[in-house]
Amino acid sequence: MSFDLLVTNAVLPDGTNANIGCAGGKITAVGRDISGEAGVMLDAGGQLVAPPFVDPHFHMDATLSLGRPRMNTSGTLLEGIALWGELKPLQTVDEIIERALRYCDLAVSMGIGAIRSHVDVCDDELKGVDALLEVRKQVAPYLDLQLVAFPQDGVLRDPTAMQNLLRALDRGVDVVGGIPHFERTMTDGAESVRQLCEIAAERGLRVDMHCDESDDPHSRHVETLAYETTRLGLQGRVTGSHLTSMHSMDNYYVSKLISLIAEAELHAVPNPLINIMLQGRHDTYPKRRGQTRVPELRDAGVNVGFGSDCVMDPWYSLGRADMLDVGAMGLHVGQLSSRADMRWCFEAVTVNSAKVMGLDGYGLDVGCDANFVLLQADDTIEALRLRAHRLATVRGGKVIAQAPRVEHVLDLPNRPKMLDASAYAPKGNSG
Ligand code: FE2
């Protein structure tokens, strides 16, 4: 057989050993005995090869803006939204493009192959929309960027938001967004869900709403989202992002709600790094974790992917495009500590998130796009434990980012070596 790229001695996420042959941008052979001529050979050295990381929830119009025009001092979601409102009129299309491209470079080097980014449409100039449509075009050869028309200030609460959301969709934004818990009333929130789902159904688009990102157990818009999804035949095409109020809801009510979510085939996208930081800010002690009910949703058959949400913006000062960081935080907050649960957390930042985005050709099977990441780890649990070093990112059968192995000391990459003990010996008179 002949290949453009042949990866040898790989360990796949399911633990099997395999070689992976790629030709014409696709995976054409996978198995232990695959061999042949290849334009490029890549020895995986017994390390993990996984399909690329997928970030199903991000805000690329805000990323890397930390400190402009000031810091979020309370650390709350609401101050973040207010701060974002101050930044929006100050930024230019070129500035948003520059920051977003810088972020995409970082993301690719960290093994991310696809990002779903919300873009704020509550701006009569639609600067973020124009910027990210340009970025989507520029990064297409190396990153799948899907855009969500996101009415940050509320599609009913903001007087021009609906009109701007429709303009954004007309310009080519892919997905319909919303934020029902930020509308003026619960009734308006439910009405926004109804109207936005109808727009998606009419246009044949997917839906991804910031839904119930609140500690208020009475924030139940996901119930309406599930209902409208079923009513309009949108099953499998709708995502509820955050869903943090579910953490605080009455258990009896949740036992009914989860079955409605499963029936509607909603995808759930918690954003562990951000919500462990933002939720419970009005609590004294105990402070609620605020992560939605991840294992319960998963066990009911709901597809759950983890998103990163923010990197260095008005809501979150940290982050480095590391989906293993996201997976590890989701693991801790959800207490997903069994071996099977930890392996599932790796799926939450890869295959599950690809399902959220509806990506075609994703995976390591023959016929899939030849996109994957080589990690310096023996398996998926080790990858999460170490936030494993990325050795290579492959896209369309070509290596597009590569780094040398890092030296391990007790398996912790980059750990400083202990100096000779004599360096600490007391100096001077010893008696
Ligand atoms: Fe978000």
Residues whose N, C-alpha, C, O or C-beta is under 5 A from the ligand:
A	BS01	FE2	D309
